[in-house]
Amino acid sequence: MYPRLFFTAVNFLGYIVAKLNDSLIKATPQGDKEYLLADGDGLYLRVRPTGKAWFFRYRLFGRPAKVSLGPYPTVSLAAARKRAWEETEKLTVGVDPRDARLVERERARVARCNTFELMARTWHGQAQKDHLWSAGYASKVLRHMELHVFPWIGDRPMAAVLPTELVRCLHRIKERGHLETAQRVREAVVHVFQYAVDVGALEPAKNFVNSKTGGLPAPRTRHYAAITDPEQFAKLLRAIQTYNGNVITRAALQLSPMLFQRPGQLRLAHWEDVDLAGALWRCPPEKMKLREWKKRDPRTPAHLVPLPTQAIDILRDLLPLTGPAGPIFRSMAKRSEATRYMSDNTINSALRTLGYDTKEEITGHGFRATARTLVRELLGWDREVIERHLAHVSDEELGGSYDRTTHLDQRRRMIQAWANLLDDLAAGKSEVLSKDLRNTASTAR
């Protein structure tokens, strides 16, 4: 019997009895061409050379559409009728079965990564794609989760994690004396739960995690150690002059209080960024303390650092050793590559060599606080000018968006006056602390 003739006969019989049966379906031949068998109420059996499968036909808003219900005999006739009825029920409340399928697939996809560890790794990966962190910070965040959270609640479904489980994780860290790490882990967990809500893996009502979860004490603010007493600072400057270690380290040690930029920014400086003739150091965004996405934004301007004559002299002495291209403060360790920077601990190590406690007295980063205080107190420069030299944005409302002034001319005069003051302090000229330097700075401006 030819398939087309069989199709005609079956549909004629189907019109009379309006239903298929298993015997008829099994007897249906698979020819070279596809044809359909109707069961009624929108249910059809598609017969192809490769097999038989169910689908449901319907109209919504005047437009024809269809959805697959599965292959036969994996989906039996009875099961196909049940599924067709379920699709009909969706239509009665105005739900398109195809849209419902998409929702079900998305829920299934989310369910596959709905344990805490999988959700955390998904959140972490998305944050990296969005360039929210540097590579080093991203690695630290994930490592904290792997050490302090995943072993205990990593395999738990998001909705099943209990507040007490999270509290125990945080208190284990705190009891080992790492309160700051506990705070950071809590912050990461807050983001993971919010991400689960955002992607539909967790109902908002079940997101119990907030910035206060865990009963941890408030973060303890601890500023970088810095010397703000002029006489004690003068002693430090004289100690720096006696430093007889590596010449590159000595240069970095001299420039740190003079330019008062971040240690990482100074350590990563390149000769290509410095204009000795123009007395200007143009620090690109990727070497600044910025959000990773902002470092990558081509619209982010470079930070301009004017150089006093004393800094120019130090750099000119260093030029034959590490110039004329590449890192200024290059590592001179054996087997180091030509592009390798000196260690981020070099400045603090040099300060310890000079007899200073880098936790309680002074650190490389603390030179910023020293300069911020003394430039204001001894030289009387405007706060806004100092803040711009420190690469801080305006704290006025919308200041970062609209106030893009650099105060470069004022900062040139300020940094030269500051470098001159450092020379006087190092030379032991105590009279500079008693005379009215504010008037001198005001006149220079």
DRENTOR-812964 format. One record per residue: residue in three letters; y, z, x of N, C-alpha, C in turn. Coordinates in steps of 0.1 Angstrom, whole numbers, padded with zeros to 4 digits, always signed. Layout:
alaYZXYZXYZX;...
This chain:
met-0012+0000+0008+0000+0000+0000+0012+0000+0009;tyr+0022-0009+0006+0034-0009+0014+0043+0003+0010;pro+0050+0008+0020+0058+0020+0018+0069+0018+0007;arg+0075+0006+0007+0086+0004-0002+0081+0004-0017;leu+0069-0002-0019+0063-0002-0032+0059+0012-0036;phe+0054+0020-0026+0050+0034-0028+0062+0042-0032;phe+0073+0039-0025+0086+0046-0028+0090+0044-0042;thr+0089+0031-0047+0094+0027-0060+0085+0035-0070;ala+0072+0035-0068+0063+0041-0077+0065+0056-0078;val+0067+0062-0067+0069+0076-0066+0082+0080-0073;asn+0093+0073-0071+0105+0076-0077+0104+0074-0092;phe+0096+0064-0097+0095+0062-0111+0087+0074-0117;leu+0077+0078-0110+0069+0090-0114+0078+0103-0113;gly+0086+0103-0102+0095+0114-0101+0105+0115-0112;tyr+0109+0104-0117+0119+0104-0128+0112+0110-0140;ile+0099+0108-0141+0092+0113-0153+0089+0128-0152;val+0083+0132-0140+0079+0146-0138+0090+0153-0131;ala+0099+0146-0124+0111+0152-0118+0108+0161-0106;lys+0095+0162-0102+0092+0171-0091+0081+0164-0082;leu+0082+0168-0069+0072+0164-0059+0061+0174-0059;asn+0050+0171-0053+0039+0181-0050+0033+0179-0037;asp+0026+0189-0032+0021+0188-0018+0011+0176-0016;ser+0003+0173-0026-0007+0162-0025+0001+0149-0024;leu+0011+0147-0032+0019+0135-0031+0026+0133-0018;ile+0031+0144-0013+0038+0144+0000+0029+0141+0011;lys+0017+0147+0011+0007+0144+0022+0002+0130+0021;ala+0002+0124+0009-0003+0110+0008+0007+0100+0011;thr+0020+0104+0012+0031+0095+0015+0029+0089+0029;pro+0028+0076+0030+0026+0069+0043+0039+0068+0051;gln+0038+0068+0064+0050+0067+0073+0050+0052+0078;gly+0059+0044+0073+0060+0030+0077+0069+0028+0088;asp+0073+0015+0090+0082+0012+0100+0097+0015+0097;lys+0100+0017+0084+0113+0020+0080+0114+0033+0073;glu+0126+0039+0073+0128+0052+0067+0130+0050+0052;tyr+0125+0060+0044+0128+0060+0029+0128+0074+0024;leu+0133+0076+0012+0136+0089+0007+0127+0092-0006;leu+0123+0104-0007+0116+0109-0019+0125+0120-0025;ala+0128+0119-0038+0136+0129-0045+0128+0139-0052;asp+0132+0152-0050+0125+0163-0057+0134+0169-0069;gly+0146+0164-0069+0155+0170-0079+0164+0181-0074;asp+0176+0183-0081+0185+0193-0077+0191+0191-0063;gly+0191+0179-0059+0197+0176-0045+0187+0176-0034;leu+0175+0180-0036+0165+0181-0025+0158+0168-0023;tyr+0157+0163-0011+0151+0151-0007+0142+0153+0005;leu+0131+0144+0005+0123+0144+0017+0125+0130+0023;arg+0129+0131+0036+0131+0119+0044+0118+0115+0051;val+0113+0103+0049+0101+0099+0055+0105+0089+0066;arg+0102+0092+0078+0105+0083+0090+0092+0080+0097;pro+0093+0069+0105+0081+0066+0113+0077+0078+0122;thr+0086+0086+0126+0083+0098+0135+0080+0110+0128;gly+0081+0111+0114+0078+0123+0107+0085+0125+0094;lys+0084+0136+0088+0090+0139+0075+0099+0151+0076;ala+0110+0151+0069+0119+0163+0070+0127+0164+0057;trp+0131+0176+0054+0138+0179+0042+0154+0179+0044;phe+0161+0175+0034+0175+0177+0035+0181+0178+0021;phe+0193+0184+0020+0199+0187+0007+0212+0179+0006;arg+0213+0171-0005+0225+0163-0008+0233+0170-0018;tyr+0247+0169-0016+0256+0175-0026+0269+0169-0025;arg+0278+0172-0034+0292+0167-0034+0301+0179-0035;leu+0312+0178-0027+0321+0189-0027+0335+0183-0026;phe+0344+0186-0036+0357+0180-0037+0356+0165-0038;gly+0345+0160-0045+0344+0146-0047+0338+0138-0035;arg+0335+0145-0024+0329+0138-0013+0314+0141-0011;pro+0306+0131-0008+0292+0133-0006+0289+0140+0008;ala+0280+0148+0009+0276+0155+0021+0261+0159+0021;lys+0256+0163+0032+0242+0167+0032+0240+0176+0044;val+0229+0185+0043+0225+0194+0054+0210+0193+0055;ser+0205+0195+0067+0191+0195+0070+0185+0208+0066;leu+0173+0208+0061+0166+0220+0057+0153+0222+0065;gly+0150+0213+0075+0139+0215+0084+0128+0205+0082;pro+0119+0204+0091+0108+0194+0090+0096+0198+0081;tyr+0089+0189+0076+0077+0191+0068+0065+0188+0078;pro+0055+0196+0078+0051+0207+0069+0055+0221+0075;thr+0063+0221+0086+0068+0234+0091+0075+0242+0080;val+0084+0234+0072+0090+0240+0060+0083+0234+0048;ser+0076+0242+0041+0068+0238+0030+0077+0234+0018;leu+0070+0228+0008+0078+0223-0003+0084+0235-0010;ala+0077+0246-0011+0083+0258-0018+0094+0264-0010;ala+0093+0264+0003+0104+0269+0012+0116+0260+0011;ala+0114+0247+0010+0125+0237+0009+0132+0239-0004;arg+0125+0241-0015+0132+0244-0028+0140+0257-0027;lys+0135+0267-0021+0142+0279-0020+0155+0277-0012;arg+0154+0270-0001+0166+0268+0007+0176+0259+0000;ala+0171+0249-0008+0180+0241-0015+0187+0249-0026;trp+0180+0259-0032+0186+0267-0042+0197+0276-0035;glu+0194+0281-0023+0204+0289-0016+0217+0281-0013;glu+0215+0268-0010+0227+0260-0007+0235+0258-0020;thr+0227+0256-0031+0234+0254-0044+0242+0266-0048;glu+0237+0278-0045+0244+0291-0048+0257+0291-0040;lys+0257+0287-0027+0269+0286-0019+0280+0277-0026;leu+0275+0266-0031+0284+0256-0037+0291+0262-0049;thr+0284+0271-0057+0289+0276-0069+0301+0286-0066;val+0302+0291-0054+0313+0300-0050+0323+0293-0041;gly+0321+0279-0040+0331+0272-0033+0329+0271-0018;val+0317+0275-0013+0314+0275+0001+0307+0263+0005;asp+0312+0255+0015+0305+0243+0020+0293+0248+0028;pro+0281+0243+0025+0270+0247+0033+0271+0243+0048;arg+0278+0232+0051+0280+0229+0065+0288+0239+0072;asp+0299+0244+0066+0307+0255+0072+0299+0267+0074;ala+0291+0270+0064+0283+0282+0065+0273+0281+0077;arg+0268+0269+0079+0259+0267+0091+0266+0270+0104;leu+0279+0265+0105+0287+0267+0117+0289+0282+0119;val+0292+0290+0109+0294+0304+0110+0281+0311+0114;glu+0269+0307+0109+0256+0312+0113+0253+0310+0127;arg+0256+0297+0132+0254+0294+0146+0262+0302+0155;glu+0275+0304+0151+0284+0312+0160+0279+0327+0160;arg+0275+0332+0149+0270+0346+0149+0257+0347+0158;ala+0249+0337+0157+0237+0337+0165+0241+0337+0180;arg+0251+0328+0183+0255+0327+0197+0261+0341+0202;val+0269+0347+0194+0275+0360+0198+0264+0370+0199;ala+0254+0370+0190+0243+0380+0190+0235+0379+0203;arg+0235+0367+0209+0227+0366+0222+0234+0373+0233;cys+0247+0376+0232+0254+0383+0243+0260+0395+0238;asn+0254+0402+0228+0260+0413+0221+0256+0427+0227;thr+0248+0427+0238+0246+0440+0245+0259+0443+0253;phe+0261+0456+0256+0273+0459+0263+0275+0452+0276;glu+0264+0451+0284+0265+0444+0297+0268+0430+0296;leu+0261+0423+0287+0264+0408+0285+0278+0406+0280;met+0283+0415+0271+0296+0413+0266+0306+0416+0277;ala+0304+0426+0285+0313+0429+0296+0313+0418+0306;arg+0302+0412+0309+0302+0401+0319+0309+0389+0313;thr+0308+0387+0300+0315+0376+0293+0330+0378+0294;trp+0334+0390+0291+0348+0394+0291+0354+0392+0305;his+0346+0397+0315+0350+0396+0329+0351+0381+0334;gly+0342+0373+0330+0342+0359+0333+0354+0352+0327;gln+0357+0355+0314+0369+0349+0308+0382+0354+0314;ala+0383+0366+0318+0395+0371+0325+0397+0364+0338;gln+0386+0361+0345+0387+0353+0358+0392+0339+0355;lys+0387+0333+0344+0391+0319+0341+0406+0319+0337;asp+0411+0330+0331+0425+0330+0327+0434+0335+0339;his+0427+0337+0351+0435+0340+0363+0443+0353+0361;leu+0437+0363+0354+0444+0376+0352+0444+0384+0365;trp+0434+0382+0374+0432+0391+0385+0431+0382+0398;ser+0433+0389+0409+0429+0383+0422+0414+0384+0423;ala+0408+0376+0433+0393+0377+0434+0389+0391+0439;gly+0396+0397+0447+0393+0410+0452+0393+0421+0441;tyr+0403+0420+0432+0403+0430+0421+0392+0427+0411;ala+0390+0414+0408+0379+0411+0399+0366+0416+0404;ser+0363+0415+0416+0351+0420+0422+0350+0435+0421;lys+0361+0442+0422+0361+0457+0421+0358+0461+0407;val+0364+0454+0397+0362+0458+0383+0347+0457+0379;leu+0341+0445+0383+0327+0443+0380+0318+0453+0387;arg+0321+0456+0400+0313+0466+0407+0314+0480+0401;his+0325+0484+0396+0326+0497+0389+0317+0497+0377;met+0317+0486+0369+0309+0486+0358+0294+0486+0361;glu+0290+0479+0372+0276+0479+0376+0272+0492+0381;leu+0280+0500+0387+0277+0513+0393+0277+0524+0383;his+0287+0524+0374+0290+0536+0366+0287+0534+0351;val+0285+0522+0346+0283+0520+0331+0270+0513+0328;phe+0267+0501+0334+0256+0493+0330+0242+0501+0331;pro+0240+0509+0341+0227+0516+0342+0224+0525+0329;trp+0235+0529+0322+0233+0539+0311+0234+0532+0298;ile+0244+0523+0296+0246+0517+0283+0246+0502+0283;gly+0242+0496+0294+0243+0481+0296+0234+0474+0286;asp+0222+0479+0283+0213+0472+0274+0215+0476+0259;arg+0225+0484+0256+0227+0489+0242+0235+0478+0235;pro+0232+0475+0222+0240+0466+0214+0254+0473+0213;met+0265+0464+0212+0278+0469+0211+0280+0479+0200;ala+0275+0476+0188+0277+0484+0176+0269+0497+0177;ala+0259+0498+0186+0251+0510+0187+0255+0519+0198;val+0265+0516+0206+0270+0525+0216+0277+0537+0210;leu+0273+0549+0214+0279+0561+0208+0290+0566+0217;pro+0300+0572+0211+0311+0578+0219+0306+0587+0230;thr+0296+0595+0226+0291+0605+0236+0285+0598+0248;glu+0279+0587+0246+0273+0579+0258+0284+0575+0267;leu+0295+0570+0262+0306+0566+0270+0312+0578+0277;val+0314+0589+0270+0320+0601+0276+0312+0605+0288;arg+0299+0605+0287+0290+0610+0298+0292+0601+0310;cys+0293+0588+0307+0295+0578+0319+0308+0582+0326;leu+0319+0584+0319+0332+0587+0325+0332+0600+0332;his+0325+0610+0326+0326+0624+0332+0317+0624+0344;arg+0307+0616+0345+0299+0615+0358+0308+0611+0369;ile+0317+0602+0367+0326+0597+0377+0336+0608+0381;lys+0342+0614+0370+0352+0625+0373+0346+0637+0380;glu+0334+0640+0377+0328+0652+0383+0325+0650+0398;arg+0324+0637+0402+0323+0634+0416+0336+0634+0424;gly+0347+0637+0416+0360+0638+0422+0367+0625+0422;his+0363+0615+0414+0369+0602+0414+0376+0600+0401;leu+0387+0607+0398+0394+0606+0385+0400+0593+0383;glu+0406+0587+0394+0413+0574+0392+0403+0563+0389;thr+0391+0564+0395+0381+0554+0392+0376+0556+0377;ala+0375+0568+0373+0371+0570+0359+0382+0564+0349;gln+0394+0566+0353+0405+0560+0344+0404+0545+0344;arg+0401+0539+0355+0400+0524+0356+0388+0519+0348;val+0377+0527+0349+0365+0523+0342+0367+0524+0327;arg+0374+0534+0322+0377+0536+0308+0386+0524+0304;glu+0396+0520+0312+0404+0509+0308+0396+0496+0307;ala+0387+0494+0316+0378+0482+0315+0370+0482+0302;val+0364+0494+0299+0356+0495+0287+0364+0493+0274;val+0377+0497+0274+0386+0495+0263+0387+0480+0261;his+0389+0472+0272+0391+0458+0271+0378+0451+0266;val+0366+0456+0270+0353+0450+0266+0352+0452+0251;phe+0354+0463+0245+0353+0466+0231+0363+0457+0223;gln+0375+0456+0228+0385+0448+0221+0381+0433+0221;tyr+0375+0429+0233+0371+0415+0234+0359+0412+0224;ala+0350+0422+0222+0339+0421+0213+0345+0419+0199;val+0355+0426+0195+0362+0425+0182+0368+0411+0181;asp+0375+0407+0191+0382+0394+0191+0373+0382+0189;val+0361+0383+0195+0351+0371+0193+0342+0373+0181;gly+0344+0384+0174+0336+0385+0162+0323+0392+0164;ala+0320+0398+0175+0307+0404+0178+0307+0419+0173;leu+0319+0424+0170+0320+0438+0166+0330+0439+0155;glu+0327+0447+0145+0337+0449+0134+0348+0458+0139;pro+0360+0456+0136+0371+0464+0140+0369+0479+0137;ala+0363+0482+0126+0361+0496+0122+0351+0503+0132;lys+0343+0496+0139+0333+0502+0148+0338+0503+0162;asn+0350+0498+0164+0356+0499+0178+0363+0513+0180;phe+0355+0523+0184+0360+0536+0185+0367+0539+0199;val+0366+0529+0208+0372+0531+0221+0387+0529+0221;asn+0394+0538+0227+0409+0536+0228+0413+0542+0241;ser+0426+0542+0244+0431+0547+0257+0429+0561+0260;lys+0425+0569+0249+0423+0584+0251+0408+0588+0251;thr+0399+0578+0249+0385+0581+0248+0380+0587+0261;gly+0372+0597+0260+0365+0602+0272+0370+0616+0276;gly+0381+0620+0270+0386+0634+0273+0391+0635+0287;leu+0395+0624+0294+0399+0625+0308+0414+0630+0308;pro+0417+0638+0318+0431+0642+0320+0440+0630+0323;ala+0453+0632+0321+0462+0621+0323+0462+0617+0338;pro+0464+0604+0341+0464+0600+0355+0474+0607+0363;arg+0470+0611+0375+0479+0618+0384+0487+0608+0393;thr+0500+0608+0391+0508+0599+0398+0510+0604+0412;arg+0506+0596+0422+0507+0600+0436+0514+0589+0443;his+0526+0592+0448+0534+0581+0455+0530+0580+0469;tyr+0533+0568+0475+0530+0566+0489+0538+0576+0498;ala+0532+0581+0508+0539+0590+0517+0550+0583+0524;ala+0562+0590+0524+0574+0583+0529+0583+0594+0535;ile+0591+0591+0545+0601+0600+0551+0614+0596+0546;thr+0621+0605+0539+0635+0602+0534+0646+0610+0541;asp+0642+0619+0550+0651+0627+0557+0656+0618+0569;pro+0669+0616+0570+0674+0607+0581+0670+0611+0595;glu+0671+0624+0598+0667+0629+0611+0653+0627+0614;gln+0644+0630+0604+0630+0628+0607+0626+0613+0608;phe+0634+0605+0600+0632+0591+0601+0636+0585+0615;ala+0647+0591+0620+0652+0587+0634+0641+0590+0644;lys+0634+0602+0643+0623+0605+0652+0612+0595+0651;leu+0609+0590+0639+0598+0580+0637+0602+0567+0644;leu+0615+0563+0642+0620+0551+0649+0618+0551+0664;arg+0621+0563+0669+0620+0564+0684+0606+0564+0688;ala+0597+0570+0680+0582+0569+0683+0577+0555+0682;ile+0582+0547+0673+0578+0533+0673+0582+0526+0685;gln+0594+0529+0691+0598+0522+0703+0589+0526+0715;thr+0582+0537+0714+0573+0541+0725+0559+0535+0723;tyr+0556+0529+0712+0543+0524+0710+0539+0513+0720;asn+0528+0516+0727+0523+0507+0738+0510+0500+0735;gly+0507+0498+0722+0495+0491+0718+0497+0476+0718;asn+0489+0469+0710+0490+0455+0709+0504+0450+0706;val+0509+0440+0712+0523+0435+0710+0525+0430+0696;ile+0515+0424+0690+0516+0419+0676+0518+0431+0667;thr+0509+0441+0669+0510+0453+0661+0524+0460+0662;arg+0529+0460+0675+0542+0466+0677+0553+0459+0669;ala+0552+0445+0669+0562+0437+0662+0562+0440+0647;ala+0549+0441+0642+0548+0444+0627+0553+0458+0624;leu+0551+0467+0633+0555+0481+0632+0570+0482+0632;gln+0577+0474+0640+0591+0474+0641+0598+0467+0628;leu+0591+0457+0623+0597+0449+0612+0594+0456+0599;ser+0584+0465+0598+0581+0471+0585+0593+0479+0579;pro+0599+0489+0587+0610+0496+0581+0623+0488+0581;met+0624+0477+0589+0636+0469+0589+0637+0460+0577;leu+0626+0454+0573+0626+0444+0562+0622+0451+0549;phe+0615+0462+0550+0609+0470+0539+0603+0461+0528;gln+0594+0451+0532+0586+0444+0522+0572+0450+0522;arg+0564+0446+0512+0551+0451+0511+0542+0448+0523;pro+0534+0457+0528+0526+0455+0540+0517+0442+0539;gly+0511+0440+0527+0503+0428+0526+0511+0415+0527;gln+0523+0415+0522+0532+0404+0522+0536+0401+0537;leu+0539+0411+0545+0542+0410+0559+0530+0405+0567;arg+0519+0411+0564+0507+0407+0571+0503+0393+0569;leu+0505+0387+0558+0501+0373+0554+0512+0363+0557;ala+0523+0367+0564+0534+0358+0566+0529+0347+0576;his+0534+0335+0574+0532+0323+0582+0545+0319+0589;trp+0543+0313+0601+0555+0307+0607+0561+0296+0599;glu+0553+0289+0591+0559+0278+0583+0568+0284+0572;asp+0567+0297+0569+0575+0303+0559+0588+0308+0564;val+0590+0308+0577+0602+0315+0584+0611+0304+0589;asp+0624+0305+0586+0634+0296+0592+0642+0305+0601;leu+0639+0304+0614+0646+0313+0624+0661+0309+0625;ala+0663+0296+0624+0677+0291+0626+0685+0296+0613;gly+0679+0295+0602+0686+0299+0590+0685+0314+0586;ala+0677+0321+0595+0676+0336+0593+0670+0339+0579;leu+0660+0332+0575+0654+0334+0562+0639+0333+0562;trp+0633+0342+0555+0618+0342+0553+0616+0339+0538;arg+0609+0328+0536+0606+0323+0522+0592+0327+0519;cys+0589+0337+0512+0576+0342+0509+0570+0335+0496;pro+0560+0327+0497+0555+0320+0485+0548+0330+0476;pro+0548+0326+0463+0542+0335+0452+0528+0340+0455;glu+0520+0331+0461+0506+0334+0463+0504+0346+0472;lys+0514+0349+0480+0513+0361+0489+0521+0373+0484;met+0525+0372+0472+0533+0383+0466+0524+0392+0457;lys+0528+0403+0453+0521+0412+0444+0525+0407+0430;leu+0517+0398+0424+0519+0392+0411+0506+0390+0404;arg+0507+0388+0391+0495+0385+0383+0490+0372+0388;glu+0477+0370+0388+0471+0358+0394+0476+0345+0388;trp+0477+0346+0375+0482+0334+0368+0496+0330+0372;lys+0504+0341+0375+0518+0338+0379+0519+0333+0393;lys+0509+0337+0402+0508+0331+0415+0506+0316+0415;arg+0498+0312+0405+0494+0298+0404+0504+0290+0396;asp+0513+0296+0390+0523+0289+0382+0533+0282+0391;pro+0535+0269+0391+0544+0262+0400+0558+0266+0398;arg+0561+0272+0386+0575+0275+0383+0579+0288+0389;thr+0569+0296+0394+0573+0309+0400+0580+0307+0413;pro+0592+0312+0415+0599+0310+0427+0594+0318+0439;ala+0597+0314+0451+0594+0321+0463+0604+0333+0464;his+0599+0344+0470+0608+0355+0473+0615+0353+0486;leu+0628+0354+0486+0636+0351+0497+0640+0364+0504;val+0637+0365+0517+0640+0377+0525+0649+0373+0537;pro+0662+0377+0536+0671+0374+0547+0667+0382+0559;leu+0669+0377+0571+0665+0383+0583+0677+0387+0592;pro+0678+0400+0595+0689+0404+0604+0686+0399+0618;thr+0696+0399+0627+0695+0394+0640+0684+0401+0648;gln+0682+0414+0645+0672+0422+0652+0658+0416+0649;ala+0656+0413+0637+0643+0407+0633+0641+0393+0639;ile+0651+0385+0640+0651+0372+0646+0646+0374+0661;asp+0652+0383+0668+0648+0386+0682+0633+0389+0683;ile+0629+0398+0674+0615+0402+0675+0605+0390+0672;leu+0609+0382+0663+0601+0370+0660+0601+0360+0671;arg+0613+0358+0677+0613+0348+0688+0605+0353+0700;asp+0604+0366+0702+0595+0371+0713+0581+0369+0710;leu+0577+0369+0697+0564+0367+0692+0559+0352+0691;leu+0569+0344+0690+0566+0329+0688+0557+0323+0698;pro+0559+0326+0711+0550+0319+0721+0535+0324+0720;leu+0533+0336+0714+0520+0342+0714+0512+0337+0702;thr+0518+0337+0690+0511+0333+0678+0516+0321+0671;gly+0528+0315+0675+0533+0303+0669+0528+0291+0675;pro+0534+0279+0671+0545+0278+0661+0540+0276+0647;ala+0527+0277+0644+0522+0275+0631+0511+0286+0628;gly+0508+0287+0615+0498+0297+0612+0503+0311+0610;pro+0494+0321+0609+0498+0335+0607+0506+0340+0619;ile+0517+0347+0615+0526+0353+0625+0518+0365+0631;phe+0512+0373+0623+0505+0385+0627+0490+0383+0627;arg+0487+0374+0637+0473+0370+0638+0464+0381+0645;ser+0452+0381+0640+0442+0391+0646+0439+0386+0661;met+0440+0395+0670+0437+0392+0684+0423+0397+0688;ala+0415+0401+0678+0402+0406+0681+0393+0395+0687;lys+0383+0399+0695+0374+0389+0700+0367+0382+0689;arg+0364+0369+0691+0357+0360+0682+0364+0358+0669;ser+0377+0362+0668+0384+0360+0655+0389+0345+0655;glu+0389+0340+0643+0394+0327+0641+0409+0326+0643;ala+0414+0314+0646+0428+0313+0648+0437+0315+0635;thr+0430+0314+0624+0437+0316+0611+0435+0330+0605;arg+0429+0339+0613+0426+0352+0607+0437+0361+0609;tyr+0441+0369+0598+0452+0378+0599+0448+0392+0604;met+0458+0399+0609+0455+0412+0613+0450+0421+0602;ser+0443+0432+0604+0437+0440+0594+0448+0446+0585;asp+0445+0448+0572+0454+0455+0563+0456+0470+0567;asn+0448+0475+0576+0449+0489+0580+0456+0490+0593;thr+0461+0479+0599+0466+0480+0613+0479+0488+0614;ile+0488+0487+0604+0501+0494+0605+0498+0509+0603;asn+0489+0513+0594+0486+0527+0592+0479+0533+0604;ser+0470+0525+0610+0463+0529+0622+0473+0532+0634;ala+0483+0523+0635+0493+0524+0645+0501+0537+0643;leu+0504+0540+0630+0512+0552+0627+0504+0565+0630;arg+0491+0564+0628+0482+0575+0631+0482+0577+0647;thr+0482+0566+0654+0482+0566+0669+0495+0574+0673;leu+0506+0572+0666+0518+0578+0670+0519+0593+0665;gly+0508+0597+0659+0507+0612+0655+0511+0615+0641;tyr+0512+0605+0632+0517+0607+0618+0505+0607+0609;asp+0506+0616+0599+0496+0616+0589+0499+0606+0578;thr+0491+0596+0576+0494+0585+0567+0492+0589+0552;lys+0486+0600+0550+0484+0605+0536+0495+0614+0532;glu+0501+0621+0541+0511+0631+0538+0525+0628+0543;glu+0526+0621+0554+0539+0619+0560+0545+0605+0558;ile+0538+0594+0562+0544+0581+0561+0532+0571+0562;thr+0534+0561+0553+0524+0549+0554+0532+0536+0555;gly+0525+0526+0558+0532+0513+0559+0539+0509+0546;his+0533+0513+0535+0540+0510+0522+0551+0519+0519;gly+0551+0531+0526+0561+0541+0524+0574+0538+0529;phe+0575+0528+0539+0588+0523+0544+0597+0518+0533;arg+0591+0513+0522+0599+0507+0511+0606+0519+0504;ala+0600+0530+0502+0606+0541+0496+0617+0547+0505;thr+0614+0547+0518+0623+0552+0528+0636+0544+0528;ala+0635+0531+0528+0646+0522+0528+0653+0523+0515;arg+0646+0523+0504+0652+0523+0491+0661+0535+0489;thr+0657+0547+0495+0664+0559+0494+0676+0559+0503;leu+0674+0556+0516+0685+0557+0526+0695+0546+0525;val+0691+0534+0522+0701+0523+0520+0711+0527+0508;arg+0705+0533+0498+0714+0538+0487+0722+0550+0491;glu+0716+0559+0498+0724+0572+0501+0733+0570+0512;leu+0729+0564+0523+0737+0563+0535+0747+0551+0535;leu+0742+0540+0529+0750+0528+0529+0757+0525+0516;gly+0752+0531+0505+0759+0529+0492+0757+0516+0486;trp+0747+0508+0489+0746+0495+0483+0741+0497+0468;asp+0745+0487+0460+0741+0487+0446+0726+0487+0444;arg+0722+0494+0434+0708+0495+0431+0702+0482+0428;glu+0709+0473+0421+0703+0460+0417+0700+0451+0429;val+0709+0452+0439+0707+0444+0451+0695+0449+0459;ile+0694+0462+0460+0682+0468+0467+0669+0464+0460;glu+0669+0465+0447+0657+0462+0439+0653+0447+0441;arg+0662+0438+0441+0659+0424+0443+0653+0422+0457;his+0658+0429+0467+0653+0428+0480+0638+0433+0481;leu+0635+0443+0472+0622+0448+0471+0613+0439+0463;ala+0618+0428+0458+0611+0419+0449+0607+0426+0436;his+0616+0435+0431+0614+0441+0418+0623+0433+0408;val+0617+0430+0396+0625+0423+0386+0635+0433+0379;ser+0644+0427+0372+0654+0435+0365+0647+0444+0354;asp+0651+0456+0353+0645+0465+0343+0653+0464+0329;glu+0663+0456+0329+0670+0454+0316+0661+0446+0306;glu+0664+0447+0293+0656+0440+0283+0656+0425+0286;leu+0645+0419+0287+0643+0405+0289+0649+0401+0303;gly+0651+0411+0312+0656+0408+0325+0648+0398+0333;gly+0635+0400+0332+0626+0391+0340+0627+0377+0335;ser+0630+0375+0322+0630+0361+0317+0643+0354+0319;tyr+0655+0361+0319+0668+0355+0319+0676+0358+0332;asp+0674+0369+0338+0681+0373+0350+0674+0369+0362;arg+0677+0357+0368+0670+0352+0379+0679+0351+0392;thr+0689+0360+0392+0698+0360+0404+0690+0366+0416;thr+0694+0362+0428+0687+0366+0440+0696+0375+0448;his+0709+0376+0446+0719+0384+0454+0717+0381+0469;leu+0714+0369+0472+0711+0366+0486+0722+0369+0496;asp+0734+0365+0493+0745+0368+0502+0747+0383+0504;gln+0747+0390+0493+0748+0405+0494+0737+0411+0502;arg+0725+0406+0500+0713+0411+0507+0714+0408+0522;arg+0719+0396+0525+0721+0393+0540+0730+0404+0546;arg+0741+0407+0540+0750+0418+0546+0743+0431+0545;met+0736+0434+0535+0729+0447+0534+0719+0449+0544;ile+0710+0439+0546+0699+0440+0556+0704+0441+0570;gln+0715+0434+0573+0721+0435+0586+0727+0449+0589;ala+0734+0454+0578+0739+0468+0580+0728+0478+0581;trp+0717+0476+0574+0705+0485+0575+0699+0484+0589;ala+0697+0472+0595+0691+0470+0608+0700+0477+0619;asn+0713+0476+0617+0723+0482+0626+0721+0497+0626;leu+0720+0502+0613+0718+0517+0612+0705+0522+0618;leu+0694+0514+0617+0682+0517+0624+0684+0518+0639;asp+0691+0509+0645+0694+0509+0659+0701+0522+0663;asp+0711+0525+0655+0719+0538+0658+0711+0550+0656;leu+0702+0551+0646+0694+0562+0645+0684+0563+0656;ala+0678+0552+0660+0668+0552+0671+0675+0556+0684;ala+0688+0553+0685+0695+0556+0698+0700+0570+0698;gly+0697+0578+0687+0701+0592+0687+0715+0594+0684;lys+0722+0584+0678+0736+0586+0675+0737+0594+0662;ser+0738+0607+0663+0738+0616+0652+0751+0615+0644;glu+0761+0609+0650+0774+0608+0642+0773+0598+0631;val+0763+0589+0631+0762+0580+0620+0758+0587+0607;leu+0752+0599+0608+0748+0606+0596+0760+0614+0590;ser+0771+0615+0598+0782+0623+0593+0794+0615+0589;lys+0795+0603+0595+0806+0595+0591+0804+0588+0578;asp+0815+0583+0572+0814+0577+0558+0809+0563+0559;leu+0796+0561+0559+0790+0547+0560+0792+0540+0547;arg+0794+0547+0536+0796+0540+0524+0808+0531+0524;asn+0819+0537+0530+0831+0529+0531+0830+0517+0539;thr+0822+0518+0550+0819+0507+0559+0812+0496+0551;ala+0801+0500+0544+0794+0490+0536+0802+0484+0526;ser+0811+0492+0519+0819+0486+0509+0829+0476+0514;thr+0834+0478+0527+0843+0469+0533+0836+0456+0537;ala+0823+0458+0541+0815+0446+0545+0812+0437+0533;arg+0812+0443+0522+0809+0435+0510+0821+0428+0505;
